[in-house]
């Protein structure tokens, strides 16, 4: 045993994790640079790097001149040493993407959903067939996958007997055992895990790793689509925690939300409610189109580019929506005092920079002065694929936490304690 109750195996795993993460985020780096970057001794760095190269996880990436000595070899994480699939169960389609370890997209497919239809069997089939399709397109054996990450609308409960269970009140899912359903007849081997989480959290994961959240210790990432949600990232919750922000009550006895309650923020600020209010006020909402197309038409009506008169109804609804969103953000500012708030999701990105100044103005006017002066409110940087990328990061983060080792299936019978103790003492 090492200090603090940690075994030698724990320390080895932590050292491998530290080196992999530094190379991943800051590489290529030399062995000399890895020491101060990870806090490890030069001997530990050499041992860990030799291990990772032997495992095929790290490769050489050229060299740089040193001060008066031999050129230093640069190292990087080998992109082809692992693959992940990210799935976004969205409002209008299921998107499935295959990535290598550098998160380069290798294949993608999309399955459209009928408007307001979230049949469990249909979505499970879309995910399964989408996985098959992207693996076939890349000619990648399923055994090579580190895992499949899936972002879904709703609260995700991780249970011991049924795996991830989704409580999606707004889409009519009541304790759906999604992980068990996917495993039943899965195209994947048992050793390839599923990682299922809230879509706002996967969006937050992506923006914090690669987008506008990099470098922030305390941030909120907002998903603005048909509905709205948020992900809180703090030093204590470094992988983020989904916040059911869209179901804060903003108006007593207000509009009925699709969750069934009255006066939720989502009943005023989601794209679905925004279009419904435009229609109720006499706006010309396109028929037989999806929400993304209808929102494009609403923006064109409110902000015409050809010198035509703006549709006053569309403009008024958008301005009111900006105020509701801003008031909702003020609650997050007062509660969590974030450094940054980032707005993503297909509707947030479509409304974009034209909409954001009004949202920001209302948020800061409703929030307490001190936290309001310290926060920045910006658009996310990763575009419409952010949820899918964030979903793929879930198995990648787990892989790093394991020190770059694939999960091992639990044995049917636990090994004797003496065998585990001996394994911890064997040098690796």
Buried (B, 14 or more C-beta within 10 A) or exposed (E): EEEEEEBBBBBBBBBBBBBBBBBBEEBBBBBBBBBEBBEBEEEBBBBBBEBBBEBEBBBEBEEEEEEEEEEBBBBBBBBEBBBBBBBBBBBBBBBBBBBBBEBEBBBBBBBEBEEEEBEBEBBBBBBBBBBBBBBEEBEBEBEBBBBBBBBBBBBBEEEEEBBBBBEBBBBEBEEBBBBBBBBEEBEBEEEBBBBBBBBBBBBBBBBBBBBBBEEBEBBBBBBBBBBBBBBBBBEEEEBBBBBBBBBBBBBEEBBEBBBEBBBBBBBBBBBBBBBBBBBEEEBEBEEEEBBBEBBEBBBBBBBEEEEEEEBEBBBBBBEBBBBBBBBBBBBBBBBBBBBBBBBBBBBBBBBEEEBBEBBBBBBBEBBEEEBBEEBEBBBBBBEBBBBBBBBBBBBBBBBBBBBBBBBEEEEEEEEEEEEEEEEBEEEE
